[in-house]
Amino acid sequence: MKTFNQIVQELFNIKEEAIRDELSSKDIPNWDSMNYLLFVAELEKNFNISFTMDEVMNAQTLGDLRKLVEHRAS
């Protein structure tokens, strides 16, 4: 199983040391609508969880998504 940060690195092409919870689509050039949906799908598959559409649409930062993963995976 991959970690949250490994998935961020792979899909958004960000180095581990640059990953911070406050990063949003404004900070990550590869965070477009398609890559965001691929990211969400990879999180769901990797952690065996499902997000609601509201959760997906309202998440603004990596930290928002990390909290959702931690909440669902626990």
C-alpha positions in Angstrom: 0.0 0.0 0.0 1.3 3.5 -0.9 1.3 6.4 1.5 -0.6 9.5 1.0 2.6 11.4 0.2 3.7 8.7 -2.3 0.5 9.2 -4.2 0.9 13.0 -4.2 4.5 12.6 -5.5 3.4 10.3 -8.3 0.3 12.1 -9.5 1.4 15.7 -9.0 5.1 15.2 -9.6 6.1 16.9 -6.3 9.2 16.0 -4.3 8.6 14.6 -0.8 10.2 17.5 1.0 7.9 20.0 -0.8 4.6 18.3 0.2 2.7 20.4 2.8 -0.9 20.2 3.9 -1.6 23.8 2.9 -0.8 23.2 -0.8 -3.8 23.7 -3.1 -4.4 23.7 -6.8 -3.0 27.3 -6.9 0.4 25.9 -5.7 0.6 22.7 -7.7 0.8 23.2 -11.5 -0.3 19.6 -12.2 -3.4 19.9 -10.1 -6.0 20.3 -12.8 -9.5 18.8 -12.8 -8.4 15.6 -14.5 -5.4 15.0 -12.3 -7.4 15.8 -9.2 -10.0 13.2 -10.1 -7.2 10.7 -10.7 -5.7 11.6 -7.4 -9.0 11.1 -5.6 -9.6 7.7 -7.4 -6.1 6.6 -6.4 -6.7 7.5 -2.8 -10.0 5.6 -2.8 -8.4 2.5 -4.4 -5.2 2.6 -2.3 -7.0 3.1 1.1 -10.1 1.1 0.2 -12.4 4.0 1.0 -15.1 6.1 -0.8 -15.6 9.8 -0.7 -18.9 11.6 -1.2 -19.2 14.0 -4.1 -19.5 16.9 -1.6 -16.2 15.8 0.0 -14.5 15.7 -3.3 -15.8 19.1 -4.4 -15.2 20.9 -1.1 -11.6 19.7 -0.5 -9.3 22.7 -1.2 -5.9 21.5 0.0 -3.8 18.4 0.4 -4.5 18.7 4.2 -8.3 18.6 3.6 -7.8 15.4 1.6 -5.4 13.9 4.1 -8.0 14.5 6.9 -10.6 12.8 4.9 -8.4 9.8 4.2 -7.5 9.5 7.9 -11.1 9.8 9.0 -12.3 7.2 6.5 -9.4 4.8 6.9 -9.6 4.7 10.7 
